[in-house]
Amino acid sequence: MEQFRFQFGYDAPDSKVRSWERSMPALLGQLTSAGLEDVEVLVEYRLPLSSKRADVALVGQHPDGGPSCLVVENKEWSRLELVDVEHRLVEVNGAGERERLHPQEQVRGYVEYLRDFNRYLGGHPGSLAGCVYLGNATSASIAGLRHPDVPDLSLYPAFAADEVAAMRSFLTTRFAPVPGAQVADDVLASAIAPSKHLMKSVSQEISENPQFVLLDEQEVAYQMVLRAVEHAMRSDAKEAIVITGGPGSGKSVIALALLAELARRGYNVSHATGSRSFTTTLRQVVGRRDPRVKGLFRYMNAFQDAEPNYLDVLIVDEAHQIRPTSNNRFASAEMRRRGTPQADELVRAARVPVFLIDKHQAVRPYEIGTVTSIEEAAARNGATVRRVDLNGQFRYGGSEIYARWVEQLLGLSPGGPQRWHGDDTFQLLLAASPEQMEAELRRRIDEGCVSRITAGFCWPWSNPRPGGTLVDDIVIGSWSRPWHLLSNTALNGIPPFSLWAVEDAGFGQVGSIHTAQGFEYDYGGVIMGADLVWRGDQWQSNAAANRDPGLRHAGNFDDLVRNTYKVLLTRGLLGCVIYSVDQETQHMLAGLNIPELQ
């Protein structure tokens, strides 16, 4: 308990202490009985560059020579049933308990992560393995785990309390009865970097995916960044590259193309965002054939403990989401005392950090990423800065005319709302009701397009009903629809939070800024709520009409709510349908020559 407080900066939860008291003597007893008392035991082993911790990592010498590391998850559960084969979810201790990840799948992920990022273990094939120990369960109560449709998980066996002999036999296949202290020291001192095989795999995954092919002038910016990386590495200098651009300018496509090419060239490179839904989707799309690729897609708060320049290149997408610090409630006292700016952590982590940013996409009070703040962080950490501006260069998936029109409409650039004169590449329409909007977007779906409806956060948000149905929280006249799911687990065919924008079943729930930002679809419908209305000759923001607790109390609410609607209005690649619940705002929009749906 004292070491936990020292290492992580807070007291261990009572449940964790109880787990140690119950499971550790049993596990150590198994090792001793097997004659393996010299195996090193790393308790609460933190995975490199991650907040995840394995319950135990056993480290010693393999019977065939070389190092051996066994990741062990101790579970206090007494009964398990596999309830979702595809997503590998189990129900714990009977009905009423929430679904959890299959424990053997959890261990498999830890083992593969270590293989890919611990260079010492990754360099010794066969050195890594994993298992689950359920000290409160019997073999009969966990029989459901051993499902024939998940044969790959048999490589990471689960042992119940009445399977002592089987577990002891398994341990002796992994460890020789000799001291393991030196191996443990080598594991803990290992360089932390993606394996070369993983780099090759991510390059192949992205390069062969038609979604990530560069078009026209995007190639120009891509080559500029590659030259800057080569220059920084050749001159042994630290350079930060800042790429600015609006929606549709191709920032994320360029980011992934760079990730693929730099990985192919053998650079130690990683990708980071601040968006859970965006990162989850990238992991799924890019890692569809090789799940290990997912480890290269991280969150911005994953670099607190990173050694300076441990990466060659770090690509920070959606950099406007940078926060003041990476600290959360689990941050150690030392981390809180230091209070290192998150931008500094990102700059320090790589010899060449690359930031992709849109100055009008910060939509939360804690999102402080700006070109200026990144340049200041670079200066504090001895990095020169190169700028690449995509604005006005690309017409990727959208209209430059429409992008400028949106910025003027919302007062984000000078000129005020302008009449819409049309654009052959983009269709803008005004709906008289949400029913009309939905009918138009459904018609587009029938034509083979992808359509979504989003709205300002001006309605309550209810949890699903006990039967697994969503509540129609958004009520406008006789029309009502639910918000998207808040959880990252599918529910009765409804896609999880992170996949609302990319799965077909997302149409039917209304999206928010949290599911739309970072994504594009063919046609977008935007319902403007009462939090931004037109009065006289100007916009008036109304924080009281907004239901987002993190936004409504922000001192810069007016800026953030305008940025929010800018993001929502610029998700459609081919067209956008607008509707405002406020009559005066709707009248103003009608006066801008926007074609009205018939």
N, C-alpha and C positions, 0 to 999 in steps of 0.2 A: 504493500500500500504506500509506503514511503517512497519507493522507487517510482511508482506510477505517478505520484504527485510531482516528483522531481523531473521525470522525463516529459510529462504532458501538461503540467501546470495546473491541474485540478484534481480533486479527490475522486478516486475510483467509485463508480456507482455501487450501491449495495448488491445489486444483481451480479455485478462482475466479481465482487469479493466472494459471494456465495459460490459462484462457479469455480473460483480458484480452490476454495475450501473442499468442495466436493469432488472435483475432477482431477486436480493435480496429484493428490496422493495415489489415486487409482492408476493414473498414467505412469507415474514414477515407479509404482509397484510393478507394473508390467515390464518396464525396462530392467529393473533390478532382477526380477525373476528370470528374465531372458539372458542375464549375464551382461547387460549393456549399461552398467552403472557409470561408465566413463563417457557416455554420449552427452554432448552439451545440450542444454535445454534453454532456448531463448523464449521467454514468456512475453506475450503481447508484442510480438515481432512486427514492427512497422514496415510495410512494403515501401521500397524506395520511391521517392517523389510521389507519395500518396498518403492520404489520411487513413487509409485502410490498415487494419492490423490483423494478423493471423494470431489465433489464440496461443499457439505454440509452434516453434520451428525446432525440430530435433536435428542436430548437426554432428556428424562424425565421419568415420571412414567407411567406405563401401566394402562389402566382403570381397569384391573383385578388384579392389584398389581404387584409389581416387576418392574425391569427396562424395558425401551423401547428405542430402537435406530432405527431411520429411516434414511437410506442413500438416499440422493436426488441428482440426476444429473440434473443440469440446462443446457438445450441446447438452443442455439439461432437459431436453424434451423427452417425454415418456412415450409418445405415440405420434407417428407420422403417416400421412397418406398423400400419394402423388395425385394432384387434382388437375394439373395442366401439363400434359406431356410436352407440347410444343414450346411453351415458355418456361418449363422446368420449375413449376411452383408446387409447393406442398402445403397441406393444411396441418397445423400443429395442435396436438392434444384435443382433437375433436372439433365439432361444429362451434362456430362463434369466434374462433381464433382467426386473426387475419392471415392471409396467404403469405408465405415467405419463399425465398429462393431455395431450391433443392440444395441441401448442405454439401452433397458431393459436387454439384455444379459450382458452388461457391469455392470449394477447395481447388477444383480444376482451374478456375480463373486465377487463383492466387499462384498456383504452380506455373502456369503459362506466363503470367506476368513476371515472375522471378526469372524464368528461363530467358525472357526477352530483354530484361533490363539489368540483371545482375551478371556482368561480364564474366565473372569467375565461374559461377554455376553454369551459365550458358555455354561456356567453353568446354564443359565436361559432359558430354552426352550421357544420359542415364542417371545423372546425379540427383535429379529432382523427382519427388513423388509426393503424394498426399493421401490423407485418409480422414475419416470422421469417427469420433468416439462419442457414443451416446450412453453415458453411465447410468441413466435412469430408465433406459428402455430395455426391452427383451427382443430377441430375434423375431418373435411373432409380431410384436407391435410395430416393427419397422419393415415388415415384409413388403409393404406397398412401395418402398423405395426401389426395390430391385425389379423394376418394370422392364419387360423385354424390348420396349421401344426406346430405351435409353442405354443401349449396351456400352456406349463409350464411357459411361460413368463407372463401369466396373473396374476401370483402371485406378479409381480413387475410392477404395472400398469403405463401407460404413460398418462399424462394429458395435454391437450392443453389449450390455453388461454380462450377458450369459455366453459371450463368444470370446472368452479370455484366451483359449488355446489358439484360435484362429488369428487373433490380433498379435499374440506373442510370436507366432510363426511368421507373420508378415514383417514384424520388426526385425527378425533375424535375417530376412532376405535383404534388408536395407542397410544394416549396420554390422560391422565387425566389432568384437569385444576388445577394442583398443581405445586409448584416449583420443578425443576429438577436439581438443582445445585449439590446436593449430588450424584445423579446418574451419572452426568457428571464427577465428581471427581473420582468416583469409576471406570468408564470406562477408564479414562485417566491413572489411577494408576494401572490398571489391569496387572497381570503377562502375558507375551507374550510367549506362548508355544503351540505346536500342541496339539489338543484335543486327549484324549485317544481313542475315536472312530476312529479318523483319523489314529492313529498309528495302530490300529487293521486292518483297511482297507488296508493300504499300505502293511502290512505284508502279508495279504491274497493275494493281487494282485500279488506280486512278487513270493511268495512261490508256487503259482499254475501255474506260467508261465514257460513252458519248456525251454524258451530261457535263463533262469537265473539259471538253475540247475548246480551245481558245479561238476566238473569231476576230479577224481583221486587226484593228489597232490594239486589242488586248495583248497581242503578241509583242507589241512594241514595249509596253510597260513591263511585261514579263521578262523580256531580254534586258531591260534596264536594271531590274532588280538582280538578275543573275550576274551581270557585270559588276554590280556593286558588291555582291557577295564574294565573287572571285577576287576583286581588288582588296577587300578587307582581309581575306584569308592570306593572300599573297604578301601583303605588306605587314601582316601580323598586327593589324590595327583593329580597334573596336568601332564599328559603325552601326548606327540605327537608321533604318529606312522607314519613312512615313509615307504611306500611300493614301491619298484622300480621294473621295469620289462619292457621288450620290447613289441612290437606288438605281439598279439596272446598269451600273457602270462596270459590273463584272468583278468586283473586289474578291468575292469568295471563290469564284472560278479561278482567278489568278492565284489566289492563296493555295488552292489544291493543286493546280498545275505546278507551282513552285515546289510544293511538298514532294510531288512525284519526281520531278527532275533532280532536286537536290538529294533525295534518297537514292536515286539511280546513280548519281555521281559519288556516292559514298559519304556524304556529309551526315553528321549526327544532327537530325532535324526533328522538330516536333511542332504540333499545331495546337493553339489554345483559343478558347472563346469564354465568354462569361454567361452564355445561354445554355441552359440545360436541354431545351428542346432541340436547338441547333446542333449541339455536340452529340446528343443521342442519335439524331438522324444521320449525321455524318458517319458515326460509328457503324450504323446499320447499313448504309448505302455503300460506303467504301469497304467495309469489312464483310461483305456478303459471302465471299468465298473463303476468306481467311480471318476468322474472328480475332486472331492475335493482333491484327492491324489496329484494332480499336484502341490499343494502349497508346498509340501516338496522338490521339485526340484527347486533350486535357482541358481542365478549367484554369482560368487565370489565377486562382488562389492556390495552385499546386506547386508554387515555386518558392515558398517561404524558406525551405531548408536547402534549396539548390546551391551547389557550389558555383562560384563565379565562373562563367564561360564553360560550364559543363556541357552545354550544347554548342554546336557550330552555328546553327540558325534556329531561331524560335519565331514562328509565324503567328502573330496575334490578330485574329480576325475579330470584327466587331469591336475594335479597340475603344470605341466610345463607351463601352460598358466597364472600363477600368474603374475600380473602386478606390476609396482613400487608402485602405489597408486590406490585407487578406485575412485579418483576424476574424474568427467567429467564436461561438461560446466554448469551443474546445481548445482555443489557442492557449498556449502556455503563458505563465506569468512573464517569462522573459520576452516572448513575442509581443505581448501587450506593452511591456515597458519600452521595447525598442520602437514599436509603432512604425515600422518601415513602410513607406508608401508602396502600394502595389506596383505602380509604374516602375519604381526603382528595382523591385524584385525581378520584373520581366526584362528590364534592360540588362541587369547583372547576369541573368541565367544563360545568355548566349553571347558569343562574339559578335553575331549579327542579328539583333532582334528586328523583325519586320512588323510594322503596325499598319493595319488597314482600318480606316476610320471615315465615318460620315458625321460631320459636325451637327447635323439635325436629326440624329437618331438616338440621342440620350433621352430616355423617357422615364428614368427613376431618379429621385433626389440624390442617391448615392453613386450614380454613374457620372464620373468626373473626367472621363478620358477626352482630352482635347489635344490638338497639335502642340499648343504651348506647353501643356503639362508634360507631354512626352519629351519635348525638346529640353525642358528643364531637368527631367530625370536623366536624360542622356548626358547632359553637361555635368551633372553631379557624379556620374559614373564613368567619365572619361571617354565618352563615345561622340564621334562626330555624327552629324545628321544629314541624310540625303532625302530630298522631297520628290515625290512623283505624284502629279495631279491628274486624275482621270476625268475630272469634270469637263464636259464638252468634247471629250474624245470619242466616247463610245455610244452606240445606240443598241446596246445588248438587251434584247427582250423588251424594250420599252421605248418611249418617245421622249426626246430631249425637250420638245415643245411642251409636252404634258408635265414633265418634271419641273420646268420653270413656272408653268401655270399654277401648279400646286403650291410651290414656295411663295409665289405672289399672293395667291388666294389666302394663305394662312398668315401672311405678314412676316414670313421668314426671309424674304428678300424684298427690296423696295418696289413700289408701284401699286400695291393694293390689288384687290380682286380684278381680274381682267376678263373680258369677253372671250369665250371659247370659239376659236375660228376653225377648229377641226384639225385633224392630222390623219393622213392616209394609213399610218402605221398603228394608230391607237383609237379606240372607240370610247368616248365618254358619254354617259347617259344619266338622266335624272329620273328617279322613280317617284311616283306620287304616294307610294305606300310600301311597306315592307313586303306585303303579299306580291305586289307587282315586281319588286326586286327579285324575290325568290323565284317567281315564275320565269323571269328572264334568265336567271343563272341556271335554273334546271334545264331550260331549253338548250343552253350552251353545253351542258353535260351530255344531253342526248345527242349532240353533234360530235361528241368525242373529246370535248375540252374539260379541263379541271377548273372548277369554280368553288369559291368559298365566300361566306358572309362573315364580316367582322363588325365590331361595335365598340364605341367608347364604354368605359367601365362605369356605367350609370345605372345599373340594376343590381339587386342583391345576387348572391351566389350561394345556392343551397347544396348540401351534400346529397348524393344519390339516395333514393328511397331504399328501404330494406330489401325490396325485391330486385334491386339492381337497375331501376329506371331513373332517368334524369328528370329534374324538376324544371318546368318551363318558367324560368325566372324572368326572362325578357318578354314583357307584355306591352304591346303597342296596339291599342284599339282591340280588334278581334283577333289579332295575330300574336302568337306566342311561340317561343322556342327556348331550348335550354342553352346554357353556356357549355363549352367543351369540358371534358373531364379534367379535374385537378390532379388526379393521380397518374402515375406512369405505368399503370397496369390496365390492360383492356378490360371492358365491362360489357358483357352481353353483345359483343360485336361492335361496340363503340371504341374507337381508337384511343390509346393513351394520350396524355398531354403532349408528349414530345412528337407524336406522329399524326396529329390532327391535320396538318397542312399537306401531308403526303399520302395518306391512305384514303381510298374512295369514300369510306364511311364517315369521313369528317364533315361531309355536307349533310346538314340536318342539325348540327350544333353550331352555335355562334362562336367565332374565335375572338380572342382578345389580343392585345399587343404582345402578350407573352408567348403565344403560339404562332403569331404571324411574322414577328421580326426575324429577319434572316432568311425568309422563305419567299418564293414566288409561285404563282399559279396563273393560269390563262386569264381568268376573269375574276375580279374581286368586287364584292358588294360591301359598302361601308355605311353603317348607320351612325350618324352623328347624334350624340346625346345632348343633354341639357348642360353639360360641363363646358361647352364652348358654343356660344350663340352670337348672332349678329344683331347689334342694336344701333340704329341710326346709321352711322358711317364707319363703324369699327367693331372688332370682335370684343366680346366680354367673356372672360373665363369665370366659371362658377365652381369653386372647389367643393362647395356643399353638395353639389349634384353628383359628384364623383364618389364611387363606393370603394375605391382602392385606398386602404388605410395608409399605405406607404407613399401615396402620391398626394392625397388631398390636404395633408398638413405640411407639404413642402413649401418653403419660402419662395421658390421659383416655379410654382404650379403653372403659371401662365405659359412659361417657356416649355415646360414638360408636356402639357396637354396639347399644345400646337405640334410639338415634335411627334407625339403619339399619333395624331390624325395624319400627319405627313407620312409616317411609316405605313399606316393602314391604307392610305390612298394610293400608295406606290407599290403595292404587291402584285397587281395585275400586269401580265405581260402584254395582253392584247386589248384589254378594256377594263373599265371601272363603272359601276353603278352607284350613285350617291343618293342618300335620303337623310333628311334631318327631321328629328321629332319636333323641332321648334318651328312654328309657323313662319315667323319673321325671317329666320335663317333660310328656310325652304324658299320663301319668296325672293330673297336676295339671290340664291343660287339659280332660280328660274330666270332672273333678269340677266344672267351672264351668257345667254345664248346656248346653254347646254341642251342638246336634244332631249325631249321628254319621251319616256316610254309610252307607247300607245297600248 
